[in-house]
Amino acid sequence: MRKVAFALVALVLMACGLRSVDSGPDLIVDVTPEMVVGTWRDVERDATFVFAADGTFQALNVPPEYFLDFKNALTPEYDRSRDRIDAVGTWTLPGSKPSAPAQVRNMVDITFEPGGFIQSRGGAGLDVKTRSQTVLQFRAIVFTRCPEPCVGGSGVSPSPSR
């Protein structure tokens, strides 16, 4: 009886360790420019990033939760309950240097330039994660690569022109 109980416990513990590919740990990805260039979309929030090969990007309809750490970077006219952000900026790969630590090998650093609702330069990092597909992620906001063109339009207020 004791052997049966031990076998059942061992079987349960092994089963708890089994995961599908999508629920497993993210792989460390050595990000290359070719992996980043293109259009990335968060369908749930109707937000889009377009990364160009020259190191620039365009952000369209970015939700307010992306800017939680940058409250002072936004103009007083910005209304979190209504407005979304259209912006431009630059991107780099901090992990592309041979001396880069492992924790930045899977990151894309982005810097937003002033304009529209953005009143001062600010930046953030997007994690590149690979499971069943490659995604760009900032907190719970997940962008997946999409075929060109894929820019949506939710009808919410975009950034004002300056």
N, C-alpha and C positions, 0 to 999 in steps of 0.2 A: 504494500500500500504506500509506503514511504517513497519508493522508487517512482510510482505512478504520480504522486503529488509533486515530486521534484521535477519529473518530466513535463508535467503540465505548467509548472511555474517557469521552467526554462523555455517552453514553447511560447508562453505569453510574453515573456521578456523579449524573445527574438522577434515576435510579431510587432511589438511596440517599436522596435528599431527599424522596421521596414517602412519605406516611404516611397511615394511616387516621385517621378523625376521633378515635377513642379513643386512639391513640398520640401524637397531636399535643400541642402545648403547651396548658396550661390557659389559659383566658381570664381576664382580670381581671374580677371580678364586683363590681358595686356592690351589696352585700347590703342587702336591705330586711327589715324584720320579717316581712313576709308570706312571704318565702322561707324563713325559719327556723322559724316556728311550725308545729308538727305533730310527728309521730312519726318518728324516724330510727332505723334498725336496722343493726347489723352482724351479718348472719346467720351468717357464719363463726365469730364468737366469741360469738354469742348475747347480744349487748349492745344496749341500747336507750336512747335519749335522747328525752324528751318535752319539747318547748319550748312554753311557754304565752305568750299575747300580753301578759301582765302582766310579762314579764321574768324569770320563774322557770322552772326546769327540774327534771325528775326523771330520774335516771340509774338504770337497772336492770341488774344483772348485769354491771357493767363489769369487764373483765379486768385482771389485775395490771399488764400492760405499760403501761396508761394512766397508772399512778402511779409510774413509774420515777423521775421527777424529784421526787416528793413522799414519799419513803420516811419522812421524819420526821413527815409529816402523818398517817400511819396508826398505829393503836394497836398495842401489843406483841402483842395477841392475834391480829392479822391473820396468816394463814398463806398465803403466796403460792402454795403448791402446791394449796391446796384452796379458799380463799375467793374470792368475787367481791364487788363493792361495789355496794350500793344507796345512793343519795345524793340530796340535793336541793341547790339553789343558785340563783344568779341568772345571767342572761346579758345581755350588751350588745353593741352593734355599734360598735367603736372607729372604724370608717371612715365613720360616718354624719355626722361633723362636716365642714363644708366645708373646714377646714384639714387634714384627715387626709391623710397621705401615701399614695401608691398601694399600698404593700405591706400596709396594714391595711384597705383597702377591701373585701377579700374574706375578712374574719375575723369569727368569733364568739368573743368572750371569755366564758369561763365561770368562775364562782367556786363551789367546793364549800363548803358549810357544815358545821361539826362535827356529828357524829352517826354512829352505827354504828361502822364501822372508822375513820372519819375523826376525828382528834382535834384538828386545827387547820385553820383556814380556808386554802384554797389554790386556785389557779386555773391555767388553761391557755387556749390558743387553738385553735380549730378552723378550719382553712382551708376555705373554700367554693370548690369547684372545679367547673367546668362543661366537659364534653366532650359526650358524647352524652346525659348526664343530669347533674343537679346532685348533688353529694355533699358531705358534711362529712368532713374527714379530719384525724386526728391521727397523725403518723408513718405507720405502715402500717395503722392501723385506719381503715377506711372505712365510713361510715354512709350509707345511702341512705334517701330518704323512702319511707314505706310507708303503705298505706291503714289507716285506723283500724278496729278495734284490731289491733295486730300484735305485741304483747308476747309473747315466747316464755318458755320455762321449761326450763332445762337440768337442773334437779335439783341444781345445785351449791349450796354453802352461801352464803346471802345475808348481808348485814351484820346483826349482832345489833341488836336494838331497845334503845334507851336510854330 
